[in-house]
Amino acid sequence: MLAQGKDVFARHGCAVCHGPEGRGGIRNPNAAMFQEVPPLIYSTFGFTKEELKEKIRQGATPAKLDPAGPHPERWMPAWHPVLDEAELDVLVEYLMSLAPKEEERW
């Protein structure tokens, strides 16, 4: 299942914004959250599986750091027209598997 999820991640270009293996580091000027696209390796700490699936289905637009400034360059489109439930399931399993192990967190 994880290999299938990794394939969905690669095939749909998730790393372009979320970095290799979801580790982040991709700049997103004027985005309120660290001015980077959020890494996905911490998904298990902020979302249940169902919440993460819904976030992927609906997409996300980052808040602006400077309200008078330009919109952040990167935003996540709604994937519900592209990914079916089976793909969402394996993708979420893969994303949840990326969480750092206890000894790697700090």
FENSUL-V472446 format. One record per backbone hydrogen bond with DSSP energy under -0.5 kcal/mol. NH is the residue of the N-H (numbers start at 1). CO is the residue of the C=O. Records with the same first field share a line. If there is no record, write none. Layout:
NH=CO + CO
//
This chain:
5=1
6=2
7=3
8=4
9=5
10=6
11=7
12=8
13=10
14=9
15=9
16=13
17=13 + 14
18=14
19=15
22=19
23=20
24=18
25=37
27=25
28=35
31=28
32=63
34=32
35=31
36=33
37=26
40=22
41=22
43=40
45=42
46=42 + 43
47=43
52=48
53=49
54=50
55=51
56=52
57=53
58=54
59=55
60=76
62=60
65=30
67=65
69=66
73=29
76=60
77=75
79=56
80=57
82=79
83=79
88=84
89=85
90=86
91=87
92=88
93=89
94=90
95=91
96=92
97=93
98=94 + 95
99=96
104=101
105=101 + 102
//
